[in-house]
């Protein structure tokens, strides 16, 4: 069996798991398949490309399991014409998927290494509507407002400071909870000047750290 066959089988199994959880967006599946995930996974972890597990990447970070990514991207309800902010670029994979669905994606990370590698991958795959930038995810984004915001690091408390960055009716998905314990991935929809919250599933992600990395 070739690597391509393995990847096709892995993707088919991934779709079955998603459909069993009630995720059935053909547009989302098409975008995830069109953004070649294997190109964002380190060579030594290729066999886990479509497995339901995290994968180590550079700078001590991880690529989230594809199942969790699907849950989050489905909750974002990304449609043509929307502008997306992603905090936590990682390998650049989810930004690539969102770029297939949205008008524009700005993805930021505190690690220069991750941003540069993600930018190279996006360019290699011909993605022209995604911008990768090194920035402080807590305070370093001034390009809003955005229609969608996704955060891949945990807040101790619901992220009310992001209300002003969202358009009316906009959606934010982020984990909320203690840094060293189980958190809840939650969907927040902006209604007026407040958020309506729906909890999605338990997760354990690193806390959102202020500032940018000096060395990496």
C-alpha positions in Angstrom: 0.0 0.0 0.0 1.4 3.4 -0.9 1.6 6.5 1.3 -1.1 8.0 -0.8 -3.4 5.0 -0.2 -2.6 5.2 3.5 -3.6 8.9 3.5 -6.8 8.2 1.6 -7.8 5.5 4.0 -6.9 7.7 7.0 -9.0 10.6 5.6 -11.9 8.2 5.0 -11.7 6.9 8.6 -11.5 10.5 9.8 -14.7 11.5 7.9 -16.5 8.5 9.4 -15.5 9.6 12.9 -16.7 13.1 12.2 -20.0 12.0 10.8 -20.6 9.9 13.9 -20.2 13.0 15.9 -22.7 15.0 13.8 -20.1 16.9 11.7 -21.3 16.6 8.1 -20.2 19.7 6.3 -19.1 18.7 2.8 -17.5 22.1 2.3 -15.4 21.6 5.4 -14.3 18.1 4.4 -13.4 19.3 0.9 -11.3 22.1 2.4 -9.5 19.8 4.8 -8.8 17.4 2.0 -7.7 20.1 -0.4 -5.2 21.5 2.2 -2.7 18.6 2.1 -2.3 17.8 5.8 0.7 15.5 5.2 2.6 18.6 4.1 2.1 20.1 7.6 3.1 17.0 9.6 6.8 16.3 10.3 8.2 13.4 8.4 8.7 11.1 11.4 4.9 11.4 12.2 3.5 10.9 8.8 1.7 7.7 9.7 -0.4 9.7 12.2 -1.5 12.3 9.7 -5.2 11.5 10.0 -5.2 9.9 13.4 -7.1 11.2 16.4 -4.0 12.3 18.2 -1.7 15.3 18.6 1.6 15.4 16.7 4.8 17.2 18.0 6.1 20.1 15.9 8.8 22.6 16.3 9.3 25.0 19.3 7.8 22.4 21.7 4.3 22.9 20.2 1.9 20.4 18.8 -0.5 20.0 15.8 -3.9 19.3 17.3 -5.7 16.1 16.4 -7.6 16.4 13.2 -10.9 15.4 15.0 -10.6 18.4 17.4 -9.7 20.6 14.5 -12.8 19.5 12.6 -15.0 20.2 15.7 -13.6 23.7 16.0 -13.7 24.6 12.3 -17.3 23.3 12.1 -18.3 25.4 15.1 -16.7 28.5 13.4 -19.3 28.3 10.5 -16.8 29.8 8.1 -18.5 31.0 4.9 -17.3 32.8 1.8 -16.6 36.5 2.5 -15.7 36.2 6.1 -12.4 37.5 7.7 -10.7 35.2 10.2 -8.2 35.7 12.9 -6.3 32.6 14.2 -4.2 32.9 17.4 -1.7 30.0 17.4 -0.4 29.3 13.9 1.3 26.0 14.8 2.2 24.1 11.6 -0.1 26.4 9.5 -2.6 23.6 8.7 -5.8 25.1 10.1 -5.0 28.4 8.5 -4.7 26.7 5.2 -8.0 25.0 5.6 -9.7 28.2 6.6 -8.2 30.0 3.6 -10.1 27.5 1.4 -13.4 28.6 3.0 -12.9 32.3 3.9 -12.1 35.6 2.2 -9.0 36.3 4.3 -7.2 34.6 7.2 -4.7 36.3 9.5 -2.8 33.8 11.6 -0.4 34.9 14.4 2.0 33.0 16.6 4.5 34.0 19.3 7.2 31.8 17.6 9.0 33.3 14.6 10.1 29.8 13.5 6.5 28.5 13.2 5.3 31.6 11.4 8.1 31.4 8.8 7.6 27.7 8.2 3.8 28.1 7.9 4.3 31.0 5.5 6.5 28.8 3.3 4.0 26.0 3.3 1.1 28.4 2.4 3.2 29.8 -0.5 4.1 26.4 -1.7 0.4 25.5 -1.8 -0.5 28.7 -3.6 -2.6 30.2 -0.8 -2.7 34.0 -1.4 -5.4 35.0 1.1 -3.7 33.9 4.3 -1.2 36.1 6.2 1.1 34.6 8.8 2.7 37.0 11.3 4.7 36.8 14.5 2.6 38.7 17.2 1.4 38.7 20.7 -2.0 36.9 20.5 -3.2 38.8 23.6 -2.4 42.3 22.6 -0.6 42.4 19.2 -3.5 42.3 16.7 -4.9 45.5 15.4 -6.3 44.5 12.1 -9.9 43.9 13.2 -12.7 43.6 13.2 -13.0 40.0 12.3 -16.0 37.8 11.6 -14.4 34.7 13.1 -11.7 34.2 15.7 -10.1 30.9 16.7 -7.6 30.4 19.5 -5.5 27.3 20.1 -4.4 28.2 23.6 -6.4 28.4 26.8 -7.8 31.4 28.6 -8.3 31.2 32.4 -11.5 33.2 32.0 -13.9 33.8 29.1 -12.1 36.1 26.7 -14.3 39.2 27.0 -11.5 41.5 25.7 -12.1 40.1 22.2 -15.6 41.3 22.0 -14.4 44.5 20.3 -12.4 42.5 17.7 -15.6 40.6 16.5 -18.2 41.9 14.1 -21.8 41.8 15.2 -22.9 38.1 15.1 -19.3 37.0 14.8 -18.1 33.7 16.3 -15.1 33.0 18.4 -14.0 29.5 19.4 -11.4 29.1 22.2 -10.6 26.9 25.2 -11.4 28.2 28.6 -10.1 26.8 31.9 -7.2 26.4 34.3 -3.7 26.2 32.7 -2.7 22.8 34.2 -6.1 21.1 34.1 -8.9 20.1 31.8 -10.5 23.1 29.9 -13.6 23.4 27.8 -13.4 24.3 24.1 -16.2 26.8 23.8 -18.0 28.7 21.0 -18.8 32.3 21.7 -21.2 34.3 19.5 -21.3 38.1 19.8 -24.7 39.4 20.5 -24.6 43.2 20.9 -21.8 43.8 23.5 -21.9 40.3 25.0 -21.1 36.7 24.2 -23.5 33.7 24.1 -21.5 30.6 25.0 -21.9 26.9 23.9 -19.4 24.4 25.3 -18.1 21.9 22.7 -15.8 19.4 24.4 -13.1 19.0 27.1 -9.5 19.7 26.0 -6.1 20.1 27.5 -4.2 22.8 25.7 -1.3 25.1 26.7 -2.3 28.5 28.3 -2.1 31.6 26.1 1.2 33.3 27.0 1.6 37.0 26.7 4.4 38.4 24.5 6.5 36.9 21.7 9.3 34.4 21.9 12.7 36.0 21.8 14.8 33.0 20.7 12.7 30.7 18.5 
